[in-house]
Amino acid sequence: MTGTPVTAAAGLRVLTVFMGIFLLLMGMNKLAWFNDSSELVWQLQQWQELTSGLSRRYIDTVALPGASVFARLVPLGELAAGIALMVGFRVRLVAVVALLMVCNFHFASGIVFTTGYFTNGYGPPVIGALLALACGGRRLPWSLRG
């Protein structure tokens, strides 16, 4: 089966494009955060009321105190990761960074501690796609070499 590695690589390359579009659009939805972190603060406060334990402690000690910084880093990270994945630049590294960003949001919201997480479209499909790219996203066809 000599065609399998090429087919698998092409499939992963298609996945990079779609995950790139997803992250780019997520970042574009947060562009207003650059000038005003109140929307992020509001979201964190909503999660704070709904979560407990580790997620609540994380929001109290890291997320809310750092909201003004995260309000700029998150959209920038999502935009940069989206573009990098779409063009195929440093796919494995970018997928790991994007995975950390996504897991950060999932953890802060507390959704990872619920059974509903497994039916959430932002949950396992995104995590699985980024993990696949982190593991196998090397030397993909039609990619920039970095």
C-alpha positions in Angstrom: 0.0 0.0 0.0 2.3 2.7 -1.2 -0.4 5.3 -1.5 -1.4 5.2 2.2 1.2 7.6 3.7 0.5 10.2 0.9 -3.2 9.9 1.4 -2.9 10.2 5.2 -0.6 13.2 4.9 -3.0 14.8 2.5 -5.9 14.2 4.9 -3.9 15.8 7.7 -3.1 18.7 5.5 -6.9 19.2 4.8 -7.4 19.0 8.6 -4.8 21.8 9.1 -6.7 24.1 6.7 -10.0 23.5 8.5 -8.6 23.9 12.0 -6.8 27.0 10.8 -10.1 28.5 9.5 -11.7 27.6 12.8 -9.0 29.2 14.9 -8.8 32.3 12.6 -12.6 32.8 12.9 -12.5 32.3 16.7 -9.7 34.9 16.9 -11.6 37.3 14.7 -14.6 37.0 17.0 -12.4 38.3 19.8 -10.8 41.3 18.1 -12.7 43.7 20.3 -10.9 42.3 23.3 -7.7 44.2 22.2 -9.3 47.5 23.2 -11.7 46.3 25.9 -11.2 43.2 28.1 -14.6 43.6 29.8 -16.1 40.9 27.6 -13.5 38.4 28.7 -13.9 39.5 32.3 -17.7 39.0 32.0 -17.2 35.5 30.5 -14.8 34.5 33.3 -17.2 35.8 35.9 -20.0 33.7 34.4 -17.8 30.7 34.6 -16.8 31.6 38.1 -20.4 31.4 39.2 -20.9 28.0 37.5 -17.7 26.2 38.4 -16.1 25.0 41.6 -12.9 23.3 42.7 -9.8 23.6 40.4 -11.6 25.6 37.7 -12.9 28.2 40.2 -9.4 28.5 41.8 -7.8 28.9 38.4 -10.3 31.7 37.5 -9.8 33.4 40.8 -6.0 33.3 40.9 -4.9 33.3 37.2 -7.6 34.1 34.7 -9.3 37.1 36.3 -6.1 38.8 37.6 -4.5 38.3 34.1 -7.6 39.2 32.1 -6.2 42.4 30.6 -3.2 40.4 29.3 -5.2 37.4 28.2 -7.6 39.6 26.3 -4.8 40.5 24.0 -2.9 37.2 23.9 -5.9 35.0 23.2 -7.1 36.6 20.0 -3.5 37.2 18.8 -2.7 33.5 19.5 -5.8 32.3 17.8 -5.3 34.5 14.7 -1.6 33.5 14.4 -2.3 29.8 15.0 -5.1 29.9 12.4 -3.0 31.5 9.8 0.0 29.2 10.5 -2.2 26.1 10.2 -3.8 27.3 7.0 -0.5 27.8 5.3 1.1 24.7 6.9 3.8 26.6 8.9 5.3 24.7 11.8 2.1 22.6 12.1 3.2 20.4 15.0 4.4 23.3 17.2 1.4 25.4 16.4 -1.0 22.5 17.0 0.5 22.0 20.5 0.2 25.8 21.3 -3.4 25.9 20.0 -4.2 22.7 22.0 -2.9 24.4 25.2 -5.0 27.5 24.5 -8.2 25.4 23.9 -7.6 23.3 26.9 -7.1 26.4 29.0 -10.6 27.7 28.0 -12.2 24.2 28.5 -10.6 24.0 32.0 -11.5 27.5 33.0 -15.1 27.0 32.0 -15.3 23.8 34.0 -16.9 21.9 31.0 -14.2 19.3 31.0 -15.5 18.0 34.3 -19.0 17.3 32.9 -20.4 14.5 30.7 -21.7 17.2 28.4 -18.1 17.9 27.3 -18.1 14.7 25.2 -21.0 16.0 23.1 -19.7 19.6 22.8 -18.6 20.4 19.3 -15.8 22.6 20.7 -14.6 19.7 22.9 -13.4 16.3 21.6 -13.5 17.2 17.9 -11.2 20.2 18.4 -9.0 18.4 20.9 -8.7 15.3 18.7 -7.9 17.3 15.6 -5.2 19.3 17.3 -3.7 16.2 18.9 -3.7 14.5 15.5 -1.8 17.5 14.0 0.6 17.7 16.9 1.5 14.0 16.4 1.4 13.7 12.7 1.6 17.1 11.2 5.2 16.9 10.0 6.2 17.4 6.3 2.7 17.7 5.1 2.1 18.3 1.4 1.3 21.9 0.2 2.8 23.4 3.4 5.3 26.1 4.0 8.6 24.7 5.3 9.7 26.4 8.5 
